[in-house]
Amino acid sequence: MTPALLAPTARDAQRAIPGGAVAERAEAPAPRRGRGRPLLLDGPERIEEFLAYVAAGWTVLEALGSMGLSRSRTPVYTLRRQDPLFAVALAEAQKKGRAARRQSRSGETQMDQHGTESSYKRRRCSCGACREAASRARRKRRQAQGADGTSKKV
């Protein structure tokens, strides 16, 4: 071997100095996304966008799909485990999202809820609350017909 190959280089000197390796790591490029690894929620703008989707009532998987990220929930739950602030924000967004989904479905399910005329007719529930609701609705329709003078009885 030649002496030139055995001579210390600037890189060896940097490693020998405490903090030299830290400077070297800071200059190194960020690790690239490997094959098969899901896209990450990188940057505060993407995280805010994701949380807005979840708070609007989308599930985690639907929100990731709409943002063009992979259809894997792993990055979200990894970030939740590693970042306590994100964990709190995600829990709050999911709570708001559940409320939004419940509110959007309330118009559909209210029709057949217990204690309504619809429940009496469609589900054939004959409890006191459903019978009373059906009687009130029938009475209201009959009064409206009588006021119009369009009574079917002659």
Residue, then its C-alpha position, 0 to 999 in steps of 0.5 A: m500500500t502506498p502512504a497516500l492511501l493511509a494518510p488521514t483525510a478531511r473526513d477522518a478529521q471531521r469524525a475525530i472531532p466531537g460534533g464533526a459527525v453531527a455536521e456530516r449528518a446535517e449535510a446528508p440528504a433526507p432519506r428517500r422513500g423506499r420501494g413499497r413505503p407509503l407516502l407520508l404526511d409531510g409538512p404542516e400544510r398536509i397535516e392541516e389538510f388531512l385533519a380538516y378532511v377528518a373533521a368534516g366527517w371523512t374516515v382516515l382512509e377516505a381522507l388519505g385517498s382524497m389527498g392522493l396519499s397511499r391507501s394505508r393508514t400506517p403513516v397516520y397512526t405512526l405519526r400519532r404514536q410519535d407526536p403527542l400534539f398530532a395525537v390530540a389534534l387527530a382525536e379532536a378531528q375524529k370526534k368532530g367528524r363522528a358528530a358531522r357524520r351523525q348529523s348528516r345521517s340524522g335526517e335519514t334515520q329520523m324518519d324511522q325513529h321510535g315514537t314517530e308516525s313512520s315507525y308506526k307505519r313502516r315498522r308496525c310498532s304499536c307502542g304508546a309513543c308511536r301510536e300517539a305520534a301517528s294519531r297526531a299526524r292523522r289528526k293534523r292531516r284531517q284538519a288540513q283537509g277540512a280547512d281546504g273543503t276537500s273532504k272526501k266524504v259526501 
